[in-house]
């Protein structure tokens, strides 16, 4: 019987569950993450991933979208229902619809294959930092109201006209950042730096996808696009 418990390691070492059925990719990702100081467990299909997740309680999950058996979307949905965790989804499908579906089931970020290991590490680090920032914000009592949108930082909940909107961790952080200065235009690169922890121009599509997800959940007129520059939360 397989055991999914992580080995006893140095305190504070972060646990990463990598779910990838391509052995070459899985091996390369594991080697790089171990070299970066992470405690890594690899699963090759959906059922194995859910078992490892339940027993090992990783700090972050790197999850392939296309898996044998249970696909990555269903795996992500079940993980988030059991215990919310940051999920970085890997996809060979570059279509915007596919990305939005992944974000909709609880993925916090995504990367399109092929990807660089350096960027993968940067994305994982950013997800973990975001969790730490969220923990600090949980002690704040601030409620931000912009028009019909209400953002509760302590509870990490968002309401539109009194109805709660179910946002992912990343969507919440992006909305809150925009809401700190309603009407101000934030460049895509700045949002990448503030929310994701890096500012490579090639990754600005990540911001675009999350803004589309926000519009789908909050309404099409909540976030304004300034073409060629970035985004702003519409001020009433």
SULLINWO-V221151 format. One record per residue. N is the residue number from 1. SS is DSSP state (H for helix, E for strand, L for the rest). Layout:
n:N ss:SS
n:N ss:SS
This chain:
n:1 ss:L
n:2 ss:L
n:3 ss:L
n:4 ss:L
n:5 ss:L
n:6 ss:L
n:7 ss:L
n:8 ss:L
n:9 ss:L
n:10 ss:L
n:11 ss:L
n:12 ss:L
n:13 ss:L
n:14 ss:L
n:15 ss:E
n:16 ss:E
n:17 ss:E
n:18 ss:E
n:19 ss:E
n:20 ss:L
n:21 ss:L
n:22 ss:L
n:23 ss:H
n:24 ss:H
n:25 ss:H
n:26 ss:H
n:27 ss:H
n:28 ss:H
n:29 ss:H
n:30 ss:H
n:31 ss:H
n:32 ss:H
n:33 ss:H
n:34 ss:H
n:35 ss:H
n:36 ss:L
n:37 ss:L
n:38 ss:L
n:39 ss:E
n:40 ss:E
n:41 ss:E
n:42 ss:E
n:43 ss:E
n:44 ss:L
n:45 ss:L
n:46 ss:H
n:47 ss:H
n:48 ss:H
n:49 ss:H
n:50 ss:H
n:51 ss:H
n:52 ss:H
n:53 ss:H
n:54 ss:H
n:55 ss:H
n:56 ss:H
n:57 ss:L
n:58 ss:L
n:59 ss:L
n:60 ss:E
n:61 ss:E
n:62 ss:E
n:63 ss:E
n:64 ss:E
n:65 ss:L
n:66 ss:L
n:67 ss:L
n:68 ss:L
n:69 ss:L
n:70 ss:L
n:71 ss:L
n:72 ss:H
n:73 ss:H
n:74 ss:H
n:75 ss:H
n:76 ss:H
n:77 ss:H
n:78 ss:H
n:79 ss:H
n:80 ss:H
n:81 ss:H
n:82 ss:H
n:83 ss:L
n:84 ss:L
n:85 ss:L
n:86 ss:E
n:87 ss:E
n:88 ss:E
n:89 ss:E
n:90 ss:E
n:91 ss:E
n:92 ss:L
n:93 ss:L
n:94 ss:L
n:95 ss:L
n:96 ss:H
n:97 ss:H
n:98 ss:H
n:99 ss:H
n:100 ss:H
n:101 ss:H
n:102 ss:H
n:103 ss:H
n:104 ss:H
n:105 ss:L
n:106 ss:L
n:107 ss:L
n:108 ss:L
n:109 ss:E
n:110 ss:E
n:111 ss:E
n:112 ss:E
n:113 ss:L
n:114 ss:L
n:115 ss:L
n:116 ss:L
n:117 ss:H
n:118 ss:H
n:119 ss:H
n:120 ss:H
n:121 ss:H
n:122 ss:H
n:123 ss:H
n:124 ss:H
n:125 ss:H
n:126 ss:H
n:127 ss:H
n:128 ss:H
n:129 ss:H
n:130 ss:H
n:131 ss:H
n:132 ss:H
n:133 ss:H
n:134 ss:H
n:135 ss:H
n:136 ss:H
n:137 ss:H
n:138 ss:L
n:139 ss:L
n:140 ss:L
n:141 ss:L
n:142 ss:L
n:143 ss:E
n:144 ss:E
n:145 ss:E
n:146 ss:E
n:147 ss:L
n:148 ss:L
n:149 ss:E
n:150 ss:E
n:151 ss:E
n:152 ss:E
n:153 ss:L
n:154 ss:L
n:155 ss:L
n:156 ss:L
n:157 ss:E
n:158 ss:E
n:159 ss:E
n:160 ss:E
n:161 ss:L
n:162 ss:L
n:163 ss:E
n:164 ss:E
n:165 ss:E
n:166 ss:L
n:167 ss:L
n:168 ss:L
n:169 ss:H
n:170 ss:H
n:171 ss:H
n:172 ss:H
n:173 ss:H
n:174 ss:H
n:175 ss:H
n:176 ss:H
n:177 ss:H
n:178 ss:H
n:179 ss:H
n:180 ss:L
n:181 ss:L
n:182 ss:L
n:183 ss:L
n:184 ss:L
n:185 ss:L
n:186 ss:E
n:187 ss:E
n:188 ss:H
n:189 ss:H
n:190 ss:H
n:191 ss:H
n:192 ss:H
n:193 ss:H
n:194 ss:H
n:195 ss:H
n:196 ss:H
n:197 ss:L
n:198 ss:L
n:199 ss:L
n:200 ss:L
n:201 ss:H
n:202 ss:H
n:203 ss:H
n:204 ss:H
n:205 ss:H
n:206 ss:H
n:207 ss:H
n:208 ss:H
n:209 ss:H
n:210 ss:H
n:211 ss:H
n:212 ss:H
n:213 ss:H
n:214 ss:H
n:215 ss:H
n:216 ss:H
n:217 ss:H
n:218 ss:H
n:219 ss:L
n:220 ss:L
n:221 ss:L
n:222 ss:L
n:223 ss:E
n:224 ss:E
n:225 ss:E
n:226 ss:E
n:227 ss:L
n:228 ss:L
n:229 ss:L
n:230 ss:E
n:231 ss:E
n:232 ss:E
n:233 ss:E
n:234 ss:L
n:235 ss:L
n:236 ss:L
